Amino acid sequence: MIEIRALSKIYRVGTSEVRALDTVDLDIARNEFIAIMGPSGSGKSTLMNIIGCLDSPTSGSYLLDGERVSAMGDDELARIRNRRIGFVFQTFNLLPRADVYHNVELPLVYAGLPAGERRRRVEAAVAAVALTDRARHRPNELSGGQRQRVAIARALVNDPAILLADEPTGNLDTRTGEEIMSIFDELHAQGQTVILVTHEADIAAHARRCLRLRDGRIESDERRA
């Protein structure tokens, strides 16, 4: 599904350069569950941002299902983000004045889907995270775990090829974090490709493969049974 070759990302700060990624090679197959780990400044967030089409590499290539994403312009990247990739963030990123239903519906509105199709997809996504009875509640009426469930439903509503999660349990207590990870486990079992950035070993243990980055390079790539 993902083919990355000699991928580098250099940020220029004044007269100096920061090499966030340094000639990374990486293949990710469909239906993998991968955790990306590494110390602060290792490049893990930069790698996720490039995979998620939120940033572009300085050099190298990134192919998603055979499409050369690394050569795309802003409009094409926006199309890929909206239709092929679902995002789950640590801070939930929900609209505070919109209820659960309309938060989940938002990507479908951007995609231009008709109302009937939007309703069908939203109801299915909300049911998948067990929040049907909270569909008309606003974020401030929900617990942290419920807010993250809304974020997961929103990420899933466009049936993405990849689900990207950046520290999805970082704002949650241990028990709630495990409940959220059980959702990711189930989604993976149903065939979803999941890529997770975390600094917590117990969260990474849910993944079947763990990449560790250091100084912009892949330090280790371990697979689990």
C-alpha positions in Angstrom: 0.0 0.0 0.0 2.8 2.5 1.0 6.2 2.6 -0.7 8.7 5.1 0.6 12.2 5.4 -0.8 15.1 7.6 0.3 12.6 10.0 1.9 14.2 13.1 3.5 12.7 16.2 5.1 14.9 19.3 5.8 13.6 22.3 7.7 15.6 25.5 7.4 15.7 27.6 10.5 17.6 30.9 9.8 20.9 29.9 8.3 20.9 26.4 9.7 19.2 23.1 8.5 17.4 20.5 10.5 17.2 17.1 8.9 13.9 15.7 10.4 14.0 12.6 8.1 17.2 11.2 6.6 16.8 8.9 3.5 14.1 6.7 5.0 13.0 3.5 3.2 9.7 1.9 4.3 7.0 -0.4 2.9 3.6 -0.8 4.6 1.2 -3.4 3.4 -2.6 -3.2 3.5 -4.2 -4.2 6.9 -1.0 -3.7 8.9 -1.2 -2.2 12.4 2.0 -0.2 13.0 3.3 1.8 15.9 5.9 4.5 15.3 8.0 5.3 18.4 11.1 7.4 19.1 12.3 10.2 21.3 11.4 13.8 20.8 13.0 15.1 17.6 13.4 11.6 16.1 11.2 12.4 13.1 8.1 10.3 14.0 5.6 13.2 13.7 7.3 14.4 10.5 7.0 10.9 9.0 3.3 10.7 10.0 2.6 14.1 8.5 4.1 13.1 5.2 2.2 9.8 5.1 -0.9 11.8 6.0 -0.3 14.3 3.1 -0.1 17.2 5.7 3.5 17.9 4.6 5.7 17.2 1.6 9.2 15.6 1.6 12.3 17.6 0.6 13.5 14.6 -1.5 12.7 11.0 -2.1 9.4 9.3 -3.1 6.2 8.3 -1.5 3.7 6.1 -3.3 0.2 5.4 -1.9 -1.5 2.5 -3.8 0.8 3.3 -6.8 0.0 7.1 -6.8 3.2 9.2 -6.4 2.0 11.4 -3.6 5.4 13.1 -3.2 4.9 14.8 -6.5 1.4 16.1 -5.9 0.3 19.7 -5.5 -1.8 21.1 -2.7 -5.2 20.4 -4.3 -4.3 16.8 -5.0 -2.9 16.3 -1.5 -6.2 17.7 -0.1 -8.1 15.2 -2.2 -6.0 12.3 -0.9 -6.4 13.6 2.7 -10.2 13.8 2.5 -10.9 10.6 0.7 -8.1 8.1 1.6 -6.8 9.0 5.1 -8.6 9.3 8.4 -6.9 11.2 11.2 -7.2 10.8 15.0 -5.4 13.4 17.2 -4.5 13.6 20.9 -6.6 16.8 21.3 -9.7 15.4 19.5 -10.1 18.5 17.3 -13.9 18.5 17.5 -16.1 21.5 16.7 -17.4 22.6 20.2 -20.7 24.0 19.0 -21.6 21.0 16.7 -23.1 17.8 18.1 -21.6 14.3 17.6 -23.6 13.8 14.4 -22.4 17.0 12.7 -18.8 16.5 13.8 -18.7 13.1 12.2 -20.6 14.4 9.1 -18.1 17.2 8.3 -15.6 15.2 6.0 -18.6 14.1 4.0 -19.8 17.6 3.5 -16.4 18.6 2.2 -16.5 15.6 -0.1 -19.8 16.8 -1.5 -21.9 13.7 -0.8 -25.7 13.9 -0.9 -27.6 14.2 2.3 -29.0 10.6 2.3 -25.6 9.0 1.8 -24.1 11.3 4.5 -26.8 10.2 6.9 -26.2 6.5 6.2 -22.5 6.8 6.7 -22.6 8.9 9.8 -25.1 6.6 11.5 -22.9 3.6 10.7 -19.7 5.3 11.9 -21.3 6.5 15.2 -22.8 3.0 15.8 -19.3 1.5 15.2 -17.9 3.4 18.2 -21.1 2.8 20.4 -22.2 6.4 20.5 -25.6 6.2 18.9 -27.3 7.3 22.1 -25.0 10.4 22.2 -25.4 11.5 18.6 -27.1 14.8 19.5 -24.7 15.7 22.4 -22.0 18.4 22.0 -18.4 17.7 22.9 -18.7 19.5 26.3 -21.4 17.0 27.3 -19.1 14.0 26.7 -16.2 12.4 28.6 -12.7 12.4 27.2 -13.1 8.8 26.0 -16.4 9.6 24.3 -14.8 12.6 22.5 -12.0 10.4 21.2 -14.7 7.9 20.0 -16.3 10.7 18.1 -12.9 11.6 16.5 -12.5 7.9 15.5 -16.0 7.8 14.0 -15.2 11.0 12.0 -11.9 9.5 10.8 -13.7 6.4 9.6 -16.7 8.0 7.9 -15.1 8.3 4.5 -13.9 4.6 4.6 -10.2 5.6 4.5 -7.5 3.4 3.2 -5.3 4.4 6.2 -6.2 5.4 9.7 -3.5 7.6 11.3 -3.5 8.2 15.0 -1.2 10.7 16.7 -0.9 10.0 20.5 -4.6 9.1 20.5 -4.6 8.2 24.3 -2.3 11.0 25.4 -5.2 13.0 27.1 -6.9 9.9 28.6 -6.5 8.0 31.8 -5.1 4.4 31.6 -8.5 2.6 31.7 -10.0 4.9 29.0 -6.9 4.6 26.9 -7.2 0.9 26.9 -10.9 1.2 25.9 -9.8 3.3 22.9 -7.1 0.9 21.9 -9.6 -1.9 21.9 -11.5 0.0 19.2 -8.3 0.2 17.1 -7.7 -3.6 17.7 -11.2 -4.3 16.4 -10.8 -2.0 13.4 -7.6 -3.8 12.5 -9.3 -7.2 12.9 -11.9 -5.9 10.4 -9.2 -5.1 7.8 -8.4 -1.4 8.6 -4.8 -0.3 8.1 -3.7 1.6 11.3 -0.6 3.7 11.8 -0.1 4.9 15.3 2.4 7.4 16.8 3.0 6.9 20.5 5.7 7.2 23.2 3.9 4.7 25.4 5.2 1.1 25.2 1.9 -0.4 26.5 0.0 1.4 23.7 2.5 0.4 21.1 2.1 -3.2 22.2 -1.3 -3.3 20.6 0.4 -3.0 17.2 1.7 -6.0 15.2 4.8 -4.0 14.0 6.8 -1.3 15.8 9.1 1.1 14.0 11.6 3.1 16.2 13.1 6.3 14.8 16.2 8.1 16.0 17.7 11.2 14.3 15.5 10.9 11.3 16.3 7.3 10.5 14.6 4.0 11.2 16.6 2.5 14.1 14.6 -0.8 14.3 11.6 -2.5 12.7 10.1 -5.3 14.8 7.2 -7.5 13.8 5.1 -9.4 16.3 3.1 -12.6 15.9 
